[in-house]
Amino acid sequence: MNIAEFKTKNTELLKEIKERLDYNNNRGGFGFSIDGELLKELVEALENAE
């Protein structure tokens, strides 16, 4: 499966992950760690990939 196919099949999953990351980030330090930051970068990379 290539990245474009993954994005098409997992649009809702990527959206939900991004929403949860944003929510945790807005709460402050609780629940948002270096792992959250790396996951956020991965989601953004997948969204921007062609």
C-alpha positions as CSV (number, residue, x, y, z in Angstrom):
1,M,0.0,0.0,0.0
2,N,1.4,3.4,-1.0
3,I,1.0,6.6,1.0
4,A,-1.8,8.0,-1.2
5,E,-3.8,4.8,-0.8
6,F,-3.2,4.8,3.0
7,K,-4.4,8.4,3.2
8,T,-7.5,7.6,1.2
9,K,-8.4,4.5,3.4
10,N,-7.5,6.2,6.7
11,T,-8.7,9.8,6.4
12,E,-11.0,9.5,9.4
13,L,-8.3,7.9,11.5
14,L,-5.8,10.6,10.7
15,K,-8.4,13.2,11.5
16,E,-9.2,11.6,14.8
17,I,-5.6,11.3,15.8
18,K,-4.9,15.0,14.9
19,E,-8.0,16.1,16.9
20,R,-6.9,14.2,20.0
21,L,-3.4,15.5,19.7
22,D,-4.7,19.1,19.4
23,Y,-7.0,18.5,22.4
24,N,-4.1,17.2,24.5
25,N,-1.8,20.0,23.4
26,N,-4.4,22.6,24.3
27,R,-4.8,21.1,27.8
28,G,-1.2,21.9,28.6
29,G,1.3,19.3,29.6
30,F,-1.2,16.6,30.5
31,G,-1.2,13.8,27.9
32,F,1.0,15.5,25.4
33,S,4.6,14.3,25.5
34,I,7.5,13.9,23.1
35,D,5.6,10.8,21.8
36,G,2.7,13.1,21.1
37,E,4.9,15.5,19.3
38,L,6.4,12.8,17.1
39,L,3.0,11.4,16.3
40,K,1.8,14.8,15.3
41,E,4.8,15.2,13.0
42,L,4.0,11.8,11.5
43,V,0.3,12.7,10.9
44,E,1.3,16.0,9.3
45,A,3.8,14.2,7.0
46,L,1.2,11.7,5.9
47,E,-1.3,14.4,5.2
48,N,1.2,16.4,3.1
49,A,2.6,13.3,1.2
50,E,1.5,12.8,-2.3
